[in-house]
């Protein structure tokens, strides 16, 4: 239920965004690391509709494999993956590509978890479900910073 309403929201946001934004940004390579296939597909569709490239990984192992072959400007990382907790994966990702930005995502928040994840150097800590427009604002802000 959440995924289908979220996907609809993605479509509405992408249709109403000012065209000027598309002309004043760079294309980002984004890795979505999420084991919920429907949610991952919704995020991927949204990211691509905003003009960026996106790849999906549903495990930590798959994410590291993809990162061994390609640089990603941004990684959207679910904290609870089937094979590893995301905050334990972040140091491995940073070893491969220290300049990749990471946004963590979790549906099971606690202060201790947030503190632990933030220690790993994520740029943003998102609690699911989140508004897709908020994610777009973060990505657009990163693009604006990168261009200046």
Wavefront OBJ file of the C-alpha trace (Angstrom):
o trace
v 0.000 0.000 0.000
v 2.739 2.478 0.880
v 4.731 1.679 -2.244
v 1.878 2.187 -4.685
v 0.844 5.542 -3.210
v 4.499 6.548 -3.109
v 4.948 5.617 -6.771
v 1.954 7.794 -7.669
v 3.475 10.648 -5.676
v 6.776 10.196 -7.553
v 4.957 10.616 -10.823
v 3.131 13.748 -9.688
v 6.324 15.365 -8.394
v 8.281 14.598 -11.546
v 5.539 16.040 -13.721
v 5.281 19.343 -11.857
v 8.945 20.193 -11.300
v 10.278 23.335 -13.027
v 12.093 22.647 -16.291
v 14.861 25.077 -15.302
v 16.124 22.626 -12.685
v 16.829 20.029 -15.379
v 19.080 22.485 -17.249
v 21.160 23.559 -14.226
v 22.392 20.259 -12.828
v 24.645 17.332 -13.507
v 23.588 13.749 -13.993
v 24.334 11.720 -10.883
v 25.031 7.985 -10.697
v 22.903 6.672 -7.845
v 22.909 3.231 -6.228
v 19.711 2.214 -4.413
v 20.447 -0.497 -1.839
v 17.032 -1.703 -0.669
v 15.699 -5.248 -0.173
v 12.040 -4.258 -0.632
v 11.786 -4.772 -4.395
v 8.690 -2.617 -4.836
v 10.145 0.307 -2.870
v 13.463 -0.005 -4.679
v 11.688 0.073 -8.047
v 9.694 3.159 -7.031
v 12.816 5.036 -5.948
v 14.664 3.947 -9.093
v 11.815 5.108 -11.342
v 11.713 8.478 -9.580
v 15.486 8.992 -9.750
v 15.540 8.144 -13.455
v 12.571 10.432 -14.150
v 14.646 13.252 -12.611
v 17.359 12.613 -15.203
v 19.862 10.602 -13.149
v 21.178 7.094 -13.650
v 20.202 4.484 -11.080
v 21.122 0.917 -10.256
v 19.556 -1.357 -7.670
v 21.064 -3.787 -5.187
v 19.011 -5.844 -2.738
v 21.861 -7.044 -0.497
v 25.049 -5.586 0.908
v 27.086 -8.105 -1.063
v 25.417 -7.056 -4.318
v 25.986 -3.362 -3.497
v 29.724 -3.894 -2.915
v 29.974 -5.931 -6.126
v 28.407 -3.077 -8.108
v 30.652 -0.544 -6.366
v 33.733 -2.568 -7.352
v 32.857 -1.922 -11.000
v 31.456 1.611 -10.938
v 31.592 4.888 -9.036
v 28.333 6.165 -7.549
v 27.895 9.818 -6.588
v 25.159 8.874 -4.152
v 24.148 5.689 -2.368
v 20.674 5.331 -0.863
v 21.259 2.657 1.753
v 18.655 0.699 3.690
v 19.963 0.007 7.184
v 18.371 -3.446 7.578
v 19.453 -5.639 4.675
v 19.087 -9.431 4.625
v 22.842 -10.087 4.814
v 24.254 -7.159 6.829
v 23.226 -4.073 8.750
v 23.812 -1.003 6.613
v 25.854 0.870 9.203
v 28.360 -2.011 9.139
v 28.487 -1.776 5.352
v 29.266 1.967 5.240
v 32.985 1.639 6.134
v 33.415 -0.923 3.337
v 31.721 1.426 0.885
v 33.905 4.326 2.024
v 37.045 2.209 1.483
v 36.040 1.659 -2.136
v 34.903 5.209 -2.884
v 35.634 7.707 -0.074
v 33.885 10.558 -1.891
v 30.568 8.787 -2.477
v 27.750 10.370 -0.485
v 25.468 8.074 1.480
v 21.886 8.638 2.576
v 20.656 6.023 5.013
v 17.043 4.832 5.058
v 15.286 2.905 7.786
v 11.791 1.987 8.836
v 12.954 0.931 12.322
v 14.331 4.033 13.975
v 15.839 4.481 17.421
v 18.128 7.138 18.842
v 20.922 4.620 19.321
v 20.656 3.416 15.741
v 20.586 6.961 14.380
v 23.648 7.910 16.443
v 25.526 4.828 15.227
v 24.642 5.452 11.582
v 25.505 9.167 11.727
v 28.956 8.291 13.152
v 29.646 6.536 9.854
v 29.484 9.813 7.910
v 26.131 9.628 6.143
v 24.956 12.942 4.731
v 21.327 12.345 5.648
v 19.339 9.920 7.787
v 15.863 9.237 6.382
v 13.048 7.467 8.203
v 10.688 5.424 6.008
v 8.175 6.075 4.770
v 9.421 9.424 3.514
v 8.094 11.909 1.014
v 9.711 11.393 -2.401
v 9.707 15.164 -2.886
v 11.990 15.458 0.127
v 14.454 13.020 -1.445
v 14.353 15.023 -4.640
v 15.099 18.228 -2.727
v 18.155 16.603 -1.160
v 19.439 15.349 -4.520
v 18.807 18.742 -6.162
v 20.641 20.480 -3.311
v 23.610 18.137 -3.770
v 23.645 18.976 -7.470
v 23.554 22.709 -6.804
v 26.481 22.372 -4.371
v 28.462 20.298 -6.884
v 28.045 22.904 -9.624
v 29.261 25.829 -7.509
l 1 2 3 4 5 6 7 8 9 10 11 12 13 14 15 16 17 18 19 20 21 22 23 24 25 26 27 28 29 30 31 32 33 34 35 36 37 38 39 40 41 42 43 44 45 46 47 48 49 50 51 52 53 54 55 56 57 58 59 60 61 62 63 64 65 66 67 68 69 70 71 72 73 74 75 76 77 78 79 80 81 82 83 84 85 86 87 88 89 90 91 92 93 94 95 96 97 98 99 100 101 102 103 104 105 106 107 108 109 110 111 112 113 114 115 116 117 118 119 120 121 122 123 124 125 126 127 128 129 130 131 132 133 134 135 136 137 138 139 140 141 142 143 144 145 146 147 148
